[in-house]
Amino acid sequence: MSTNQPAPAAADHADGAPDARRLRTILIAVCVALAAVVASVSGLNVAQPDLAVEFGASQNTILWIINIYTLTLSALLLPLGAVGDRLGRKPMLITGLVVFGVAGTVAGLAPSAGVMLGARVLSGVGAAMIMPITLAVITSTFPEQERGKAIGVWTGVAGGGGILGMFLSAALVDTAGWRYLFVLPVVLVVVALALALRAVPNSREHLGHSFDAVGALASALAVVGLILVLQEGPERGWSAPVTLISLAVGIVAAGWFVAWELRRRDASLLDVRLFRERGLAGGSITLLVVFGVQAGIFVVLFPFFQAVLGWSGLLSTLALMPMAVAMMASSGLAPRLAARIHARSTMAVGIALAGAGLALMALVVSVDGGYPSILPGMLAMGVGMGLSMTPSTEAITGSLPRERQGVASALNDVTREFGTALGVALLGSLLSAGYRRAIDGRLDGVPRRTADTAREGVANALEAAPGAGSHARQLVRAAQQSFVEGWQQAMWAGVAVMGALLLLVLLRGPEDTGPATAADTGTDPDAEAAGALSTH
């Protein structure tokens, strides 16, 4: 069953076809809304010490304040994406922006950790209403010949917006205080709200069946269980009761979801039969792996910048900006490249570039080489990820019919969030294990208590170094060298994963329908490039 060319759906569109200027305003509105959501995913990471002091909270509580947002967002993406398809995408977007803005304001004024937790849960609800609708508005509003370019812009914001948000968050914490972290998302929400009210058209789909409440519940439980495993496993241990219980809940709920959706068939929340299609399966797996590797790399890069190079949090986030810029630029270029060499080839080029970037970093990284030793690899990774993300997103949204674009967008977002959690857990664990193995042989003469502390991580080793007496400098150097060796193991693991993904895409990637030339399409590529998204 192929739905790569969605059949016309029964839908209400409150307005006629938007003109070029309005299309640009719509794209700005949804990208600003998306930026607010993405920036809030990682923004609080830079303020962990400040939150602990302010609320007198434990590290576990602080991690819950940070992670509960992602957990709520991921769990509700599919159900709320489907609700938006039914009730209207514009009302869902407006409601989500209001909820998100109110929650951000409460979080910024929170007097206690409990209030902050509640505000973060509410922020997650609002974000789950916003995020799938932003992409669904693009896929349901933009003409086909301009949709790829708009998705490229959206993908660039989704991929690079997190890095930009981290930089601005670090700047705000350093210059103004952690409460100002919530000013940026609230301001972005106000701007997006004003633009959405004025420009975003409403659309809703008429589906001849009831809402799949059972599927929504099963999907939420499965996502919560599986992501909780990846969040709690590295912190509490992979054999801890909470980790094992979460794993059991996630697996059982996932099985229940698949069985129920197969039973509901065309009336399901997500027709899992569509995963037999190369576009949906290939696009989903590519996004899962690419975002997982990206998130895992960030876990490696930040300790390298701070503990090995001795940089501040602000300078460390600034060091990631070249990678973010490269990613956003290549995301915008990906649709043009795909029009010439096809989506599967574009994805393959991007994956190969990203893998080459990882290999380059693994080969040349060193304590003495510093930032210049990893910058070329970071740039290659940024370009490669941008090239692979845009056609993957198009493959997912193009595999589901028009009336399910909210669900398609939500699936795209869930895949990103799950990949992020998976990459952080696995590459972070590989880095930690590699570091411990490497430092064990470098602690001769170091006092036992100090050596035990040093084995916990490079930051712990640097903190404990003054207690090592005459071995202090040796311990610092040993910790930094061991971290680099652990880094290399994590990078090579990423190279292996990207290599496997490249083979999968080459063999089972989205099917190419034929050369996208002017002769085939009847259009002039230069004239097409000057369409509604041009700036003239």
C-alpha positions in Angstrom: 0.0 0.0 0.0 1.6 3.3 -1.1 0.7 6.7 0.2 3.8 8.6 -1.1 1.4 10.6 -3.1 -1.4 11.3 -0.6 -4.9 11.2 -2.0 -7.0 14.4 -1.5 -8.5 14.4 2.0 -11.8 15.7 3.1 -10.7 18.9 4.9 -11.9 22.3 5.9 -9.7 25.2 5.0 -10.9 28.5 6.4 -8.9 30.6 3.9 -8.1 30.3 0.2 -4.6 29.4 -1.0 -2.1 31.7 0.7 0.0 34.0 -1.5 3.8 34.2 -1.5 4.0 36.9 1.2 1.6 35.0 3.5 3.5 31.8 3.0 6.7 33.5 4.2 4.9 34.8 7.3 3.4 31.3 8.0 6.9 29.8 7.8 8.3 32.4 10.1 5.5 31.9 12.6 5.9 28.1 12.8 9.7 28.3 12.9 9.6 30.8 15.7 7.2 28.6 17.6 9.4 25.6 17.0 12.5 27.5 18.2 10.8 28.2 21.5 10.1 24.5 22.0 13.5 23.3 21.0 15.4 25.9 23.0 13.6 24.8 26.1 14.7 21.2 25.7 18.3 21.9 26.6 18.3 25.4 28.1 18.1 24.4 31.8 21.2 22.1 31.5 23.5 25.1 31.8 21.7 26.2 35.1 21.9 23.0 37.1 24.1 24.4 39.9 22.0 27.6 40.1 18.8 25.6 40.4 20.3 23.3 43.1 21.3 26.4 45.2 18.1 28.3 44.7 15.8 25.4 45.6 18.1 23.5 48.0 17.3 20.5 45.8 19.2 17.3 45.2 20.8 16.4 41.9 18.1 13.9 41.2 15.4 16.5 41.6 17.3 18.9 39.3 17.5 16.1 36.7 13.8 15.6 37.0 13.1 19.3 36.5 15.1 19.1 33.3 13.9 15.7 32.0 10.2 15.9 32.8 9.8 18.4 30.0 11.2 16.1 27.4 9.3 13.1 28.9 5.9 14.9 28.8 6.6 16.3 25.3 7.5 12.9 23.9 4.6 11.1 25.5 1.9 13.5 24.2 3.2 14.2 20.7 1.3 11.4 18.8 -2.1 11.9 20.7 -2.0 15.7 20.4 -0.9 15.6 16.8 -3.9 13.5 16.0 -6.2 15.8 18.0 -4.9 18.8 16.0 -5.8 17.0 12.8 -9.4 16.6 14.0 -10.1 19.8 15.9 -8.1 22.2 13.7 -4.4 22.9 13.4 -4.6 26.7 14.0 -6.7 26.4 17.3 -4.3 23.7 18.5 -1.3 25.8 17.7 -2.8 28.9 19.4 -3.8 27.0 22.5 -0.4 25.3 22.7 1.4 28.7 22.5 -0.8 30.1 25.3 -0.2 27.1 27.5 3.5 27.1 26.8 3.8 30.9 27.5 1.9 30.7 30.7 4.0 27.7 31.9 7.2 29.5 31.0 6.2 32.5 33.0 5.3 30.4 36.0 8.6 28.6 35.8 10.5 31.8 35.7 8.8 33.0 38.9 8.7 29.6 40.6 9.3 29.8 44.4 10.0 26.1 44.9 11.2 23.0 43.1 7.6 21.6 43.3 6.2 24.6 41.4 9.0 24.4 38.9 8.3 20.7 38.3 4.6 21.4 37.7 5.5 24.3 35.3 7.8 22.1 33.3 5.1 19.4 33.0 2.7 22.1 31.7 5.4 23.4 29.3 5.7 19.9 28.0 2.0 19.7 27.3 2.1 23.0 25.5 5.2 22.0 23.5 3.4 18.7 22.4 0.5 20.8 21.1 2.9 23.1 19.2 5.6 20.9 17.8 3.7 18.5 15.5 1.4 21.3 14.3 4.3 23.5 13.1 5.3 20.8 10.6 1.7 19.8 9.8 0.9 23.4 8.9 3.8 23.4 6.4 2.8 20.1 4.8 -0.9 21.0 4.5 -0.4 24.6 3.4 2.6 24.9 1.1 2.3 23.9 -2.6 4.2 20.8 -3.4 6.9 22.6 -5.4 7.7 24.8 -2.4 7.1 22.3 0.4 10.6 20.8 0.3 12.3 24.2 0.8 10.0 25.0 3.7 10.6 21.7 5.4 14.4 22.3 4.9 14.0 25.6 6.9 12.0 23.8 9.6 14.5 21.0 9.8 17.4 23.5 10.2 15.6 25.2 13.1 14.8 21.8 14.7 18.4 20.7 14.4 20.3 23.9 15.0 17.9 25.7 17.3 18.9 23.5 20.3 22.5 24.6 20.0 21.5 28.3 19.6 19.2 28.0 22.6 22.0 26.5 24.7 24.3 29.4 23.8 21.7 32.1 24.6 20.8 30.2 27.8 24.5 30.1 28.9 24.8 33.8 28.1 21.7 34.7 30.1 22.9 32.6 33.1 26.3 34.2 33.1 25.0 37.8 32.7 21.6 38.0 34.3 20.6 34.8 36.2 18.9 31.5 35.6 15.3 33.0 35.9 16.0 34.9 32.7 16.3 31.6 30.8 12.5 31.7 30.5 12.4 35.2 29.0 13.6 34.0 25.6 11.0 31.2 25.1 8.2 33.5 26.3 9.2 36.3 23.9 9.4 33.8 21.1 5.9 32.5 22.0 4.5 36.1 21.9 6.0 36.7 18.5 4.8 33.4 17.2 1.3 34.0 18.6 1.0 37.3 16.9 2.1 36.0 13.6 0.0 32.8 13.8 -3.2 34.7 14.6 -2.6 36.9 11.6 -1.3 34.5 9.0 -1.7 30.8 9.8 -4.7 29.4 8.0 -6.9 26.9 9.8 -7.4 23.4 8.5 -9.0 20.3 9.9 -9.7 16.8 8.6 -13.0 14.9 8.5 -12.2 11.3 9.6 -15.0 8.7 9.4 -14.1 7.1 12.7 -13.7 7.9 16.4 -10.5 9.1 18.0 -8.2 6.1 19.0 -8.1 6.7 22.7 -6.7 3.3 23.5 -3.9 3.7 21.0 -3.1 7.2 22.4 -2.8 5.7 25.9 -0.7 2.8 24.8 1.6 5.1 22.8 2.1 7.4 25.7 2.9 4.6 28.1 5.4 3.1 25.6 7.2 6.3 25.0 7.3 7.2 28.7 8.6 3.7 29.7 11.3 3.5 27.0 12.6 7.1 27.4 12.6 6.7 31.2 14.8 3.7 30.8 17.3 5.8 28.8 17.2 8.7 31.2 17.4 6.7 34.5 19.7 3.8 33.3 22.9 5.9 33.2 22.1 7.6 36.5 20.6 4.8 38.7 22.1 1.8 36.9 20.8 -0.5 34.2 19.8 -3.1 36.8 18.0 -0.7 39.2 14.4 -1.5 39.9 13.1 1.8 38.4 15.0 1.0 35.2 13.8 -2.5 34.9 10.2 -1.6 35.7 10.3 1.2 33.1 11.7 -1.2 30.5 9.0 -3.7 31.2 6.3 -1.1 31.0 7.7 0.3 27.7 8.0 -3.1 26.0 4.6 -4.3 27.1 2.9 -1.0 26.1 4.7 -0.9 22.7 3.5 -4.5 22.0 0.0 -3.5 23.1 0.1 -0.4 20.8 1.2 -2.4 17.8 -1.4 -5.1 18.3 -4.2 -2.6 18.9 -3.2 -0.5 15.8 -3.2 -3.6 13.6 -6.7 -4.4 14.9 -7.9 -0.8 14.2 -6.3 -0.7 10.8 -7.5 2.4 8.9 -9.1 3.7 12.1 -5.9 3.6 14.1 -3.9 6.5 15.6 -0.9 5.4 13.5 -1.3 2.8 10.9 1.8 0.7 11.7 1.4 -1.2 8.4 2.9 1.8 6.7 6.3 1.0 8.2 6.5 -1.6 5.4 7.0 1.4 3.1 10.6 2.3 2.5 10.1 6.0 2.9 8.5 5.9 6.3 10.8 3.2 7.7 14.0 4.7 6.1 13.2 8.2 7.2 12.3 7.2 10.7 15.5 5.1 11.2 17.7 7.8 9.7 16.3 10.5 12.0 16.6 8.2 15.0 20.2 7.5 14.4 21.3 11.0 13.3 19.7 12.7 16.3 21.0 10.0 18.5 24.6 10.5 17.3 24.2 14.3 17.5 23.0 14.2 21.1 25.7 11.7 22.0 28.4 13.9 20.5 27.2 16.9 22.6 27.6 14.7 25.7 31.2 14.2 24.6 32.0 17.7 23.5 30.9 19.6 26.6 33.3 17.8 29.0 36.1 18.1 26.4 35.6 21.9 26.2 35.2 22.4 29.9 37.3 19.8 31.6 40.1 19.3 29.0 40.3 22.8 27.5 39.2 24.6 30.7 36.5 26.7 28.9 33.5 28.3 30.5 29.9 27.1 29.8 29.3 30.1 27.6 32.5 29.6 25.5 31.7 25.9 25.2 28.3 26.5 23.7 29.8 29.2 21.4 32.3 26.6 20.2 29.3 24.5 18.9 27.9 27.3 16.8 29.9 26.5 13.6 28.4 23.1 13.7 24.9 24.5 14.1 25.4 27.0 11.3 26.6 24.3 9.0 23.7 22.1 9.9 21.1 24.8 9.3 22.6 25.9 6.0 22.8 22.4 4.6 19.3 21.7 5.7 18.1 24.6 3.5 20.2 23.3 0.6 19.1 19.7 0.9 15.8 20.1 -1.1 17.7 21.5 -4.1 20.3 18.7 -3.9 17.5 16.1 -3.6 15.8 17.6 -6.7 19.0 16.8 -8.7 20.3 13.5 -7.3 17.1 12.2 -5.4 16.3 12.0 -1.8 18.0 8.6 -1.1 21.3 9.8 -2.6 21.1 13.1 -0.6 20.5 11.1 2.6 23.4 8.8 1.7 25.8 11.7 1.1 24.7 13.4 4.4 25.2 10.2 6.4 28.6 9.5 4.8 29.7 13.1 5.6 28.5 12.8 9.2 30.3 9.5 9.6 33.5 11.0 8.0 33.3 13.9 10.5 33.1 11.4 13.4 36.1 9.5 12.1 38.1 12.7 11.6 37.4 13.7 15.2 38.4 10.3 16.5 41.6 10.3 14.5 43.0 13.8 15.2 41.5 14.7 18.6 44.2 15.4 21.3 44.6 17.3 24.5 47.4 19.5 23.0 45.6 19.9 19.6 42.6 21.5 21.4 39.7 23.0 19.4 41.4 23.1 16.0 41.8 19.3 16.1 38.0 18.7 16.2 36.6 21.7 14.3 36.9 20.1 10.8 35.1 17.0 12.0 32.4 19.1 13.6 31.8 21.0 10.4 31.6 17.8 8.3 29.1 16.4 10.9 27.0 19.6 10.7 26.8 19.5 6.9 26.1 15.8 6.8 23.4 15.9 9.4 21.6 18.8 7.7 21.7 17.0 4.4 20.3 13.8 5.8 17.6 15.3 8.1 15.5 17.2 5.6 14.9 14.4 3.1 14.2 12.0 6.0 11.6 14.4 7.3 10.0 14.7 3.9 10.0 10.9 3.6 8.0 10.5 6.8 5.5 13.2 6.1 5.1 12.1 2.5 4.3 8.5 3.5 1.2 9.4 5.4 -1.9 10.8 3.8 -2.9 14.5 4.1 -5.5 13.9 6.8 -2.8 12.3 9.0 -0.2 15.1 8.7 -0.5 15.9 12.4 0.3 12.3 13.3 3.1 12.2 10.6 4.7 15.3 12.1 4.3 13.9 15.6 6.0 10.6 14.5 8.9 12.7 13.1 9.2 14.5 16.5 8.9 11.3 18.6 11.6 9.7 16.6 13.9 12.7 17.2 13.3 12.8 20.9 13.7 9.0 21.3 16.9 9.1 19.2 18.2 11.9 21.4 17.6 10.0 24.6 19.1 6.8 23.1 22.3 8.6 21.9 22.9 10.3 25.2 22.5 7.1 27.1 24.6 4.8 24.8 27.4 7.1 23.7 27.6 8.6 27.2 28.0 5.1 28.7 30.7 4.2 26.1 32.6 7.4 27.0 32.4 6.7 30.7 33.5 3.1 30.3 36.3 4.0 28.0 37.5 6.7 30.4 37.5 4.3 33.4 39.5 1.7 31.5 42.0 4.2 30.3 42.6 5.9 33.7 43.1 2.7 35.7 46.6 2.3 34.4 47.5 5.9 35.0 46.9 6.2 38.8 50.1 4.7 40.1 51.2 6.6 43.2 47.9 8.6 43.6 46.3 8.2 47.0 43.5 5.6 46.9 40.7 7.9 47.9 41.7 10.5 45.3 42.1 7.7 42.7 38.6 6.4 43.4 37.2 9.9 42.9 39.1 10.3 39.7 37.6 7.1 38.3 34.1 8.6 38.5 34.8 11.1 35.7 37.1 13.7 34.3 35.4 16.6 36.2 35.7 14.6 39.4 39.4 14.0 38.8 40.1 17.7 38.2 38.2 18.5 41.4 40.2 15.9 43.4 43.6 16.7 41.9 44.6 19.2 44.7 44.4 16.3 47.2 46.9 14.2 45.2 49.8 16.2 46.5 52.9 15.9 44.3 50.9 13.8 41.9 48.3 16.5 41.2 49.7 17.5 37.8 50.1 13.8 36.8 46.4 13.2 37.8 45.1 16.1 35.7 47.1 15.0 32.7 46.0 11.4 33.2 42.3 12.4 33.4 42.5 14.5 30.3 44.3 11.8 28.3 41.9 9.2 29.5 38.9 11.3 28.5 40.3 11.7 25.0 40.7 7.9 24.8 37.2 7.4 25.9 36.1 10.0 23.4 37.8 8.1 20.6 35.9 4.9 21.5 32.6 6.7 21.5 33.4 8.3 18.2 34.4 5.0 16.5 31.1 3.5 17.8 29.3 6.4 16.2 31.2 5.7 12.9 30.1 2.1 13.0 26.5 3.1 13.6 26.6 5.6 10.7 28.2 3.0 8.5 25.4 0.6 9.1 22.8 3.3 8.5 24.5 4.2 5.2 24.1 0.6 4.0 20.5 0.5 5.1 19.7 3.8 3.3 21.5 2.6 0.1 19.6 -0.7 0.1 16.3 0.2 1.7 16.0 4.0 1.6 13.1 6.0 0.1 12.4 4.9 -3.5 13.5 7.3 -6.2 10.7 8.1 -8.7 13.0 9.4 -11.4 15.2 12.3 -12.2 13.9 15.6 -11.1 14.9 17.6 -14.2 13.2 20.4 -16.0 12.3 18.1 -18.8 10.5 15.7 -16.4 8.7 18.3 -14.3 8.0 20.9 -17.0 9.6 23.6 -14.8 12.6 25.8 -14.9 14.7 25.1 -11.7 15.8 28.7 -11.6 12.3 30.0 -11.9 11.1 27.5 -9.2 13.8 28.7 -6.8 12.3 32.2 -7.1 9.0 31.1 -5.8 7.0 32.0 -2.8 9.9 31.6 -0.4 12.2 34.0 -2.3 13.1 37.3 -0.7 12.7 39.6 -3.6 
